[in-house]
Amino acid sequence: MKEKLILHIIPPIIAVVASFVVGGIFIFAVGQSPFHIYGVMFSGALGSAYGWGQIIFKMTPLIFTGLAVAFAFRGGLFNIGAEGQLYIGAMLTTIAGYYLRSLPGVILVPLCVLAGFIGGALWASLPAILKARLGVHEVINTIMMNFIAYALISYFLVNHFSVPETVHTPEISTNAYLPRLSLIIPAFASSPANFSFLLALVALYLFWYIIFKTRLGYEIRAVGLNKDASRYAGISVPRITFLALSIAGGFAGLVGTNFVMGYKHYFEEGFSLGVGFMGIAVALLGQNHPAGILLASFLFGVLSHGGLVINTYIPKELVDILQAIVIIFMVVFDTVLRDLITAKRKRLARGDGVS
């Protein structure tokens, strides 16, 4: 239990601290004080209700994509297709919100959310089938599906469903809007943070419940740890592979609730800005656990908004550097700690560590 706790907590902490140290070196190299810049960054991001609202808005899609990557990871799969899955999901959310506009909000809002989940799940199910039935590696498939999603949505948007001279769709029905968080927290009045964040918290709980409290979750974790042993125990590895990747895609498909239903109220080409790929970093730093994903998405939300705050002092690309360094250190320290623990276990097994 102690070793498990160390593996889950120590690497992320070391990775974050080390990344800020290295980032401080970059800041010093451009002639600024790291302490001053970091102070401005965190005070600007966390020192006002507006800053907190921006952080919540930016971390919401990261939670969804982090869950999309982590859920697949739990099943031993590497889902790099969250960007395409969220794109398809967001478009189906928009279509439902536009064409079903006559429905009352109490029905239309859940339908739009469901449409997004189904869109992401269906898009992920294609590489899932290829993986489950033919053994084709999901990394290649999910990457390629991203480009297909971009091209397909771009064609559909330009030729059939865009407002003239724009790259966005018509607005969805007002009945499909998600309220802003300012409805319950007036201090967020100038922030785009909306009820999609509450949906993200529900998604975190569902991830935890499915993975740790259901038979399906047990089978997903078993397959992720050892496919051969799972197969020997009677678990259908192809079925679990298909379900794990498809449900992961469904989580990614919920990203559209934040932008389409809670913010702009239409689908806009390029709206995701790579948040699907950032989900990989969130899942890695969060150790594929819902609590870790929540904390990791908060960190990246702070960095994202903080980068805008310090843009007048240093290039905002520093945030990209920090994010990249966090990932690198996370992988390195996680691997080193696992190797050390494995070596310790081997010594104990041989009796070398017994006095």
C-alpha positions as CSV (number, residue, x, y, z in Angstrom):
1,M,0.0,0.0,0.0
2,K,2.8,2.4,0.9
3,E,4.6,1.7,-2.4
4,K,1.4,2.2,-4.4
5,L,0.9,5.5,-2.6
6,I,4.4,6.6,-3.5
7,L,4.0,5.7,-7.1
8,H,0.8,7.7,-7.4
9,I,1.8,10.8,-5.5
10,I,5.6,11.3,-5.6
11,P,6.2,11.4,-9.4
12,P,3.5,14.1,-10.1
13,I,4.8,16.3,-7.3
14,I,8.4,16.0,-8.4
15,A,7.5,16.5,-12.0
16,V,5.6,19.8,-11.3
17,V,8.3,21.2,-8.9
18,A,11.1,20.3,-11.3
19,S,9.2,21.8,-14.3
20,F,8.9,25.1,-12.5
21,V,12.6,25.1,-11.6
22,V,13.5,24.5,-15.2
23,G,11.0,27.1,-16.3
24,G,12.6,29.5,-13.8
25,I,15.9,29.0,-15.6
26,F,14.2,30.0,-18.9
27,I,12.7,33.1,-17.3
28,F,16.0,34.1,-15.9
29,A,17.6,33.6,-19.3
30,V,15.3,36.2,-20.9
31,G,16.2,38.7,-18.2
32,Q,13.3,38.4,-15.8
33,S,13.0,37.3,-12.2
34,P,11.4,33.9,-11.9
35,F,9.9,34.8,-8.5
36,H,8.3,37.9,-9.9
37,I,6.9,36.2,-13.0
38,Y,5.5,33.2,-11.1
39,G,4.0,35.6,-8.6
40,V,2.3,37.6,-11.3
41,M,1.1,34.4,-13.0
42,F,-0.5,32.9,-9.9
43,S,-1.9,36.1,-8.5
44,G,-3.4,37.0,-11.9
45,A,-4.9,33.5,-12.3
46,L,-6.0,32.9,-8.7
47,G,-6.3,36.3,-7.3
48,S,-9.8,37.2,-8.6
49,A,-13.2,35.6,-9.3
50,Y,-12.7,36.3,-13.0
51,G,-9.4,34.4,-12.9
52,W,-11.0,31.4,-11.2
53,G,-13.9,31.5,-13.7
54,Q,-11.4,31.4,-16.6
55,I,-9.5,28.5,-15.0
56,I,-12.8,26.5,-14.5
57,F,-13.7,27.2,-18.1
58,K,-10.3,26.0,-19.4
59,M,-10.1,23.0,-17.2
60,T,-13.5,21.6,-18.1
61,P,-12.6,20.3,-21.5
62,L,-9.3,19.0,-20.1
63,I,-11.3,16.9,-17.6
64,F,-13.3,15.3,-20.4
65,T,-10.3,14.6,-22.6
66,G,-8.2,13.4,-19.6
67,L,-10.9,10.9,-18.8
68,A,-11.0,9.8,-22.4
69,V,-7.3,9.0,-22.4
70,A,-7.3,7.6,-18.8
71,F,-10.3,5.3,-19.4
72,A,-8.5,3.7,-22.4
73,F,-5.3,3.5,-20.4
74,R,-7.0,1.5,-17.8
75,G,-7.8,-1.1,-20.5
76,G,-4.2,-1.1,-21.8
77,L,-5.0,1.1,-24.7
78,F,-3.5,4.4,-25.8
79,N,-6.2,6.7,-27.1
80,I,-4.6,9.5,-29.1
81,G,-7.9,10.2,-30.9
82,A,-9.6,12.4,-28.4
83,E,-9.2,15.4,-30.7
84,G,-11.2,13.8,-33.4
85,Q,-13.7,12.2,-31.0
86,L,-14.5,15.6,-29.4
87,Y,-14.8,17.2,-32.8
88,I,-17.5,14.6,-33.9
89,G,-19.2,14.8,-30.6
90,A,-19.4,18.6,-30.6
91,M,-20.8,18.6,-34.1
92,L,-23.5,16.1,-33.2
93,T,-24.3,18.2,-30.1
94,T,-24.8,21.2,-32.4
95,I,-26.9,19.3,-34.8
96,A,-29.2,18.0,-32.0
97,G,-29.4,21.5,-30.5
98,Y,-30.3,23.1,-33.9
99,Y,-32.7,20.6,-35.5
100,L,-34.5,19.6,-32.3
101,R,-35.1,23.2,-31.3
102,S,-38.8,22.7,-30.7
103,L,-38.2,20.5,-27.8
104,P,-38.3,21.9,-24.2
105,G,-35.0,22.4,-22.5
106,V,-35.6,19.7,-19.9
107,I,-35.6,17.2,-22.8
108,L,-33.3,19.0,-25.3
109,V,-30.3,19.5,-22.9
110,P,-30.0,15.8,-22.0
111,L,-30.4,14.9,-25.7
112,C,-27.6,17.2,-26.7
113,V,-25.3,15.8,-24.0
114,L,-26.2,12.3,-25.1
115,A,-25.6,13.2,-28.8
116,G,-22.1,14.4,-27.9
117,F,-21.3,11.2,-26.0
118,I,-22.6,9.0,-28.7
119,G,-20.7,10.9,-31.4
120,G,-17.4,10.5,-29.6
121,A,-18.1,6.9,-28.8
122,L,-19.1,6.0,-32.4
123,W,-15.9,7.7,-33.7
124,A,-13.8,5.8,-31.2
125,S,-15.6,2.5,-32.0
126,L,-14.1,2.3,-35.5
127,P,-10.5,1.9,-34.3
128,A,-11.8,-0.1,-31.4
129,I,-13.2,-2.7,-33.8
130,L,-10.0,-2.8,-35.8
131,K,-8.1,-3.3,-32.6
132,A,-10.4,-5.9,-31.1
133,R,-11.0,-8.0,-34.3
134,L,-7.8,-7.6,-36.3
135,G,-5.2,-6.5,-33.7
136,V,-4.5,-3.3,-35.6
137,H,-2.6,-0.9,-33.2
138,E,-5.0,1.7,-31.8
139,V,-2.3,4.5,-31.7
140,I,-2.1,4.6,-35.5
141,N,-5.8,4.3,-36.0
142,T,-6.8,6.9,-33.5
143,I,-4.3,9.4,-34.9
144,M,-5.5,8.9,-38.4
145,M,-9.1,9.2,-37.3
146,N,-8.3,12.7,-36.0
147,F,-7.4,13.9,-39.5
148,I,-10.5,12.2,-41.0
149,A,-12.7,13.9,-38.4
150,Y,-11.1,17.3,-39.3
151,A,-11.6,16.8,-43.0
152,L,-15.1,15.4,-42.7
153,I,-16.4,18.2,-40.4
154,S,-14.7,20.9,-42.5
155,Y,-16.4,19.6,-45.6
156,F,-19.7,19.4,-43.9
157,L,-19.3,22.8,-42.3
158,V,-18.3,24.6,-45.4
159,N,-20.8,23.0,-47.8
160,H,-23.9,22.3,-45.7
161,F,-24.1,23.8,-42.3
162,S,-22.2,27.1,-41.9
163,V,-23.3,30.7,-41.6
164,P,-22.2,32.4,-44.9
165,E,-18.7,33.9,-44.8
166,T,-17.9,32.3,-41.4
167,V,-16.4,29.0,-40.2
168,H,-19.2,28.3,-37.7
169,T,-22.7,26.8,-37.7
170,P,-25.9,28.6,-36.9
171,E,-26.7,28.9,-33.2
172,I,-28.4,26.1,-31.4
173,S,-31.8,26.6,-29.7
174,T,-31.8,28.6,-26.6
175,N,-33.5,25.6,-25.0
176,A,-30.2,23.8,-25.4
177,Y,-28.1,26.4,-23.6
178,L,-26.3,25.4,-20.4
179,P,-26.5,28.2,-17.8
180,R,-23.4,30.1,-16.8
181,L,-22.0,29.4,-13.3
182,S,-22.7,33.0,-12.5
183,L,-26.3,31.9,-12.0
184,I,-25.2,30.3,-8.7
185,I,-21.9,32.2,-8.1
186,P,-22.5,35.8,-9.0
187,A,-18.8,36.6,-8.8
188,F,-18.3,34.7,-12.1
189,A,-20.5,37.1,-14.0
190,S,-17.8,38.1,-16.5
191,S,-16.6,34.5,-16.9
192,P,-17.6,31.9,-19.6
193,A,-17.6,29.2,-16.9
194,N,-20.8,27.2,-17.2
195,F,-22.7,24.2,-16.0
196,S,-20.6,21.9,-18.2
197,F,-18.1,22.0,-15.3
198,L,-20.7,20.3,-13.1
199,L,-21.2,17.8,-15.9
200,A,-17.4,17.2,-15.9
201,L,-17.5,16.5,-12.1
202,V,-20.3,14.0,-12.7
203,A,-18.1,12.4,-15.4
204,L,-15.3,12.1,-12.9
205,Y,-17.6,10.3,-10.5
206,L,-18.9,8.0,-13.3
207,F,-15.3,7.1,-14.3
208,W,-14.5,6.2,-10.7
209,Y,-17.7,4.2,-10.2
210,I,-17.3,2.3,-13.5
211,I,-13.6,1.5,-13.0
212,F,-13.6,0.7,-9.3
213,K,-17.1,-0.4,-8.5
214,T,-18.5,-2.5,-11.4
215,R,-17.7,-5.8,-13.0
216,L,-17.0,-4.0,-16.3
217,G,-14.4,-1.8,-14.6
218,Y,-12.8,-4.8,-13.0
219,E,-12.5,-6.6,-16.3
220,I,-11.1,-3.4,-18.0
221,R,-8.4,-3.1,-15.3
222,A,-7.7,-6.8,-15.6
223,V,-7.2,-6.7,-19.3
224,G,-5.1,-3.6,-18.9
225,L,-2.8,-5.3,-16.5
226,N,-2.5,-8.7,-18.3
227,K,-4.5,-9.7,-21.4
228,D,-3.3,-13.3,-21.4
229,A,-4.3,-13.9,-17.7
230,S,-7.6,-12.1,-18.3
231,R,-8.3,-14.4,-21.3
232,Y,-7.5,-17.4,-19.2
233,A,-9.9,-16.2,-16.5
234,G,-12.7,-16.1,-19.0
235,I,-12.8,-12.4,-19.8
236,S,-13.5,-11.6,-23.5
237,V,-10.6,-9.4,-24.4
238,P,-12.0,-8.2,-27.7
239,R,-15.3,-7.1,-26.0
240,I,-13.5,-5.2,-23.3
241,T,-11.1,-3.6,-25.8
242,F,-14.1,-2.4,-27.8
243,L,-16.0,-1.1,-24.8
244,A,-13.0,0.6,-23.2
245,L,-12.1,2.6,-26.3
246,S,-15.7,3.4,-27.2
247,I,-16.6,4.7,-23.7
248,A,-13.3,6.6,-23.7
249,G,-14.4,8.3,-26.9
250,G,-17.8,9.1,-25.3
251,F,-16.0,11.1,-22.6
252,A,-14.2,13.1,-25.2
253,G,-17.4,13.7,-27.1
254,L,-18.7,15.7,-24.1
255,V,-16.2,18.5,-24.7
256,G,-18.8,20.2,-26.9
257,T,-21.1,20.8,-24.0
258,N,-18.6,23.4,-22.7
259,F,-18.1,25.3,-25.9
260,V,-21.3,24.7,-27.9
261,M,-23.9,24.6,-25.1
262,G,-22.3,26.7,-22.5
263,Y,-20.3,29.4,-24.3
264,K,-20.5,30.2,-28.0
265,H,-23.7,28.3,-28.7
266,Y,-22.5,27.1,-32.1
267,F,-19.8,24.8,-33.5
268,E,-16.7,26.6,-34.8
269,E,-14.0,25.1,-36.9
270,G,-10.8,24.7,-34.8
271,F,-12.5,25.5,-31.5
272,S,-10.7,22.7,-29.6
273,L,-7.1,24.2,-29.9
274,G,-5.5,20.8,-29.3
275,V,-7.3,20.1,-26.0
276,G,-7.6,16.5,-27.1
277,F,-3.9,16.0,-27.1
278,M,-3.6,17.9,-23.8
279,G,-5.8,15.2,-22.4
280,I,-2.8,12.8,-22.7
281,A,-0.8,15.1,-20.4
282,V,-3.7,15.4,-17.9
283,A,-4.1,11.6,-17.8
284,L,-0.4,11.0,-17.3
285,L,0.0,13.6,-14.6
286,G,-3.2,12.5,-13.0
287,Q,-2.1,8.9,-12.9
288,N,-5.3,7.8,-14.7
289,H,-7.3,8.4,-11.5
290,P,-10.3,10.8,-11.4
291,A,-8.9,12.8,-8.4
292,G,-5.5,13.1,-10.2
293,I,-7.2,14.2,-13.4
294,L,-9.1,16.9,-11.6
295,L,-5.9,18.3,-10.0
296,A,-3.9,18.0,-13.2
297,S,-6.6,19.8,-15.3
298,F,-6.7,22.5,-12.6
299,L,-2.9,22.9,-12.9
300,F,-3.0,23.2,-16.7
301,G,-6.0,25.5,-16.5
302,V,-3.9,27.8,-14.2
303,L,-1.0,27.6,-16.6
304,S,-3.2,28.4,-19.6
305,H,-4.8,31.5,-18.1
306,G,-1.6,32.5,-16.3
307,G,0.2,32.4,-19.6
308,L,-2.0,35.2,-20.8
309,V,-1.4,37.2,-17.6
310,I,2.4,37.2,-18.0
311,N,2.4,37.7,-21.8
312,T,3.5,41.3,-21.4
313,Y,6.6,40.2,-19.5
314,I,7.8,37.1,-21.3
315,P,6.6,35.1,-24.3
316,K,3.4,33.1,-23.5
317,E,5.2,30.1,-25.0
318,L,6.7,29.6,-21.6
319,V,3.5,27.9,-20.7
320,D,3.9,25.4,-23.5
321,I,7.5,24.8,-22.2
322,L,6.3,24.2,-18.7
323,Q,3.6,21.8,-19.9
324,A,6.1,19.8,-22.0
325,I,8.6,19.6,-19.1
326,V,5.9,18.4,-16.7
327,I,5.1,15.5,-19.0
328,I,8.8,14.6,-19.6
329,F,9.6,14.7,-15.9
330,M,6.5,12.8,-15.1
331,V,7.4,9.9,-17.4
332,V,11.1,9.9,-16.2
333,F,10.4,10.0,-12.4
334,D,7.5,7.5,-12.7
335,T,9.8,5.1,-14.6
336,V,12.7,5.6,-12.2
337,L,10.5,5.0,-9.1
338,R,8.9,1.9,-10.6
339,D,12.4,0.5,-11.4
340,L,13.6,1.2,-7.9
341,I,10.6,-0.5,-6.3
342,T,10.9,-3.5,-8.6
343,A,14.6,-3.8,-7.7
344,K,13.8,-3.6,-4.0
345,R,11.2,-6.3,-4.4
346,K,13.7,-8.6,-6.1
347,R,16.3,-8.0,-3.4
348,L,13.7,-8.9,-0.7
349,A,12.6,-12.0,-2.7
350,R,16.3,-13.1,-2.7
351,G,16.6,-12.4,1.0
352,D,19.2,-9.6,0.4
353,G,17.1,-7.1,2.3
354,V,16.4,-9.3,5.3
355,S,18.6,-8.8,8.3
